[in-house]
Amino acid sequence: MKKLLILMAVTVASAFALQAQKGLNVAKVFQGRYAKMPDAVVTYLTGDAVEKYDLSLYRSLAVTCDAATANEVEQLVLKDGLTATSKETVYRGGRLKFGSFTLPKRNYLNRYLFYVNKDADSGKNTARIVVVYMSGDASPEKVKKLINTGK
C-alpha cells in the first residue's frame, strides 16, 4: 500500500511539472520531429534525479541539424523568450548563439529556458544546437550555477 501511495505521489508530481511546460512553443522541440531526428539526444528527468537541485522537471534536446531546422528551433525559443522576466542573449552572424531566459512562473514553479547554437557564427550548413528547459523551486542564481558548473 505504501509503495502504491508513493507511486501515485510521483505520478501527480510529474503531471504537475509537465503542466509548467504546457503552452510553450519549445514543447514541440522535445516531443515533435526534432526529437525524432537520427542524431537527436533527448533527456527527460523528474523525481529523485532532479529534486536534489530543487527542480521538478529537466528536459533537453541536443541535435545536429541543417541551418533551416536550427532557425526553426531558434524562432520557437525566441517566441517563448518574449515573455521572459529576464534574459541574456548573444548573437553571432545574425543568429542566436546563446539564450538564457527566466520565464514567468506557472503553477508556482520557476521556469528556465536555455538555447545554444554552437555553429551560429561558423557559416556551416549544419548546426549543433542544444535546448534545455527546467522548472522547479530553484532560484535563478542556483540554475545559473548548475549551468555554469554542469552539476
Secondary structure as UniProt FT lines:
FT   HELIX           2..21
FT   TURN            22..23
FT   TURN            25..26
FT   HELIX           27..31
FT   TURN            33..36
FT   TURN            38..39
FT   STRAND          41..46
FT   HELIX           48..51
FT   TURN            52..54
FT   STRAND          55..66
FT   HELIX           67..81
FT   TURN            82..83
FT   STRAND          86..92
FT   TURN            93..94
FT   STRAND          95..106
FT   TURN            107..108
FT   STRAND          109..117
FT   TURN            118..122
FT   STRAND          126..136
FT   HELIX           140..149
//
